[in-house]
Amino acid sequence: MIFYQNIRGINNKTDEIVNTIATDPPHVLCCTEHHSKTYQLDNILFQNYKLGAKFCREMYRNGGAAYLFKNPFNSLM
C-alpha cells in the first residue's frame, strides 16, 4: 500500500501524517511539495520508516519529493 500526499511543507505536518496513517500504516509514504532542503529531510523521523529516496530543489524555492519505506525488520520483532 502506498500513501501519497502533496504536503505543501512537511516540517510542521509530521504529526498530522502520523495520525493519518496510524490505523492502517502503508508500506511507502510519498510526499511531494515538501519545501525542505536535503539536510532537513535527513532529520525528519517517522517511526518504523526510513527515507529511501528524495529530491530537493536547489535553485528554486519549495517543491521536492520524498519517499519513505516501512522498515521490513520491524514486523519480524
C-alpha positions in Angstrom: 0.0 0.0 0.0 1.2 3.5 -0.9 0.2 6.7 0.9 0.6 9.8 -1.3 0.2 13.4 -0.1 1.0 16.7 -1.7 2.1 18.0 1.7 2.9 21.6 0.9 5.5 21.9 3.6 6.4 18.8 5.7 8.3 20.4 8.6 5.2 21.3 10.7 2.9 18.5 9.4 4.7 15.3 10.6 2.2 14.8 13.5 -0.7 15.1 11.0 0.8 12.4 8.8 1.4 10.1 11.7 -2.2 10.4 12.8 -3.5 9.8 9.3 -1.5 6.6 8.8 -1.8 5.2 12.4 -4.8 2.9 11.8 -3.5 1.3 8.6 0.2 2.0 8.0 1.3 1.9 4.3 4.4 0.3 3.0 5.5 3.5 1.3 5.0 7.2 2.1 5.3 9.5 -0.8 5.3 13.2 0.0 5.6 15.9 -2.7 6.0 19.6 -2.4 7.8 19.1 0.9 9.6 22.5 0.7 12.7 21.2 2.5 16.4 21.2 1.9 18.3 17.9 1.8 19.7 18.2 5.4 16.2 19.0 6.7 14.7 15.8 5.2 17.6 13.7 6.6 16.4 14.9 10.1 12.7 14.2 9.7 11.8 11.0 11.5 8.8 8.8 11.1 8.8 5.8 13.5 9.2 2.5 11.6 10.0 4.3 8.3 13.3 5.0 6.6 14.0 7.7 4.0 14.7 5.8 0.8 14.7 8.5 -2.0 14.5 12.2 -2.1 14.6 15.2 -4.4 15.1 18.7 -3.3 15.1 21.8 -5.5 18.5 23.6 -5.2 17.9 26.7 -7.3 14.2 27.5 -6.6 12.0 27.6 -3.5 9.6 24.9 -2.5 8.9 21.7 -4.5 10.6 18.4 -3.9 9.6 14.8 -3.4 10.4 12.2 -0.6 9.8 8.5 -0.4 9.9 6.8 3.0 9.8 3.0 3.2 8.4 0.9 6.0 11.2 -0.9 7.8 10.6 -4.6 7.0 12.5 -5.8 10.1 10.0 -4.2 12.5 7.4 -6.8 11.5 9.7 -9.6 12.5 10.2 -8.5 16.1 
